[in-house]
Every structure is written in C-alpha cells, then in structure tokens.
Amino acid sequence: MDLYRGTNSNQLDYNMDTKHGKMQPCNEDRVDSGLDSLKDEEYNSIVNEMELLKVAPTTSPNQFYEPWKLERTEDGDTLLHVAIIHEAKDYARQMIDSSRNGPFLNTQNHQRQTPLHLAVIMEQPEIVAQLLKAGCDPLLVDDCGNTALHIACKKGSLHCFSVLTQGCTKQLPSILATPNYSGHNCLHLVSIHGFLSMVERLIDLGADINAQEQCNGRTPLHLAVDLQNLALVQLLISKGANVNSLTYGGYTPYHLTYGRQNTEIQQQLYELTDQELRELPESESEESDEEPLSEDDMEYDDFLWMGQK
C-alpha cells in the first residue's frame, strides 16, 4: 500500500511494501493458498480419499506416520489445508481431533502457511479455536513473516482476531512484538488499515504504542498522520502515544503534516509537540559551504610503480 507522498524531501517518502535483508520477495496482498489451484476432478478425488480413510481420533504414538497425514498437493498442502480451503469443516474437525498436540497441525505448505493461517484467511474462527486448543503453534510465520494474528489484523477479521488474542495469551506478547518481513507489527497493520477498534484492543493487550516500524522508524502515530486519519490520530494521542517520537530521519509526527490538507491534525500536533522539535531538520542534501575540489586537487599522487611514485 502506498501512502500519501508529500512535497518535502525524499526522506518523508516511503513504500509500505519495502522489503529488507535477503528475504525472498513476497506479495503482501496475496493471502490465498491455491483456492482455485485444484480442478474439480482433483478436489473430488481428494474428498473421496478422505472418506475412504475414515479419519478417527487415535492415541497411537505413531499417528504422524498414518498415510493420510503424508499426502501433499503440488502446493504443499496437506489434506487438512485442503479441507480448510474448501470449507469442508467436518473433515477438518476430524483431522484436528485426530492430530492433537502432534506436528501434523503445524505442517507448512510451499507458502509456509499452516492450517491456522488458512483458517484465518478463510474466515473460519471456529476452526481457529479448535486448532489452538489442539496445539497449533500461533508463532509460526508464512513466507511474508506474518503470524496468523498478523493476517487477522491486516484483513480486519474481528472474529478471528478475538479468538487468537484470547486463545494464545502466553505467546501474545511475543507475537505483538514481532514484525513481519515488511517491518510491520500487528499494531502497525491495524493502524495502516484504519481498524480503530482493533488498534484500541491491541494497546489494551499490551502492544507498544510507540513501536517503530523497521522501514524508516515510523510509529503508529506517524502512520496515522501519513494516512491523514484524524480519528486514529486522536485515539493514539488519548492512549498516550509519544508526539515527540522521531523517525530514523529525525521527523516527528508534526513534521509529517507539512504539505498535507488536514489542518486540524496539524494544529493538534503543533500544540503538543515540544517547541524545539517543531522545525524541520536540515536536509543532508543541502549544499556544503566548502568549495568543490578542482580537477588538479583531485589528481591522485600516491600510486606506486616499481617502488616509486
């Protein structure tokens, strides 16, 4: 998602999809797992196979090695992935019950999605709850670095969001502090998409309201100003957001109001921002007072050839 680009220096511009390090490219807008990748006859074949398997709960110590648990599609999906994708909830429930506290529940497909990721994508909160109770790991991330809660935050899925935050209380602090591969944590994502009720809930659950996204150090308040979301700005301020927080480039949220249309946001932040932080920082691109070197001054005189200059 590209945010508004102001009229100031390029240090104020950024793309919300920027990637870092050596991570493989990923499309943040893609949250499917081959919903349409199976032909009808292939899907029907898989359904028939699941029926023949007569999945039932088992206490066998070798349950992971049951044949049906080793089945994979060309996308790396297990039969549980497929059941969730195609909303075959009865089959999904049977497989979950048969795999309680086993590694099968955390199997990742070629996009590194677990069944929990897909249950959130497919808006199946009851399956999300069953997976969590059965021992599915909510800390696992997909190939974009998103946990299941990151996806719920991005989609604005209130039901899945509620189930996840209530069902993984032990892991929740770690999940809330974890950025995805675009540098955004859960609070950044709900701020970017303007889900106010989820913003408030995450803060109440302990999310760091002043956490900096890893692209260039913007806090949720910076993002709210970028989006010109007055209601979000006011909510974050009321929740104690630091109006004097600085990006990596030295910009406060007030600085980001320059060139923007919402004067109410600008006025509110002007009154709250420390006086010494109201002026824009000097650009590093400003011309230096030193005179440029001449061509003669730039000649190299320290080369050695056969021991002589």
Disulfide bonds with the S-S distance in Angstrom:
none
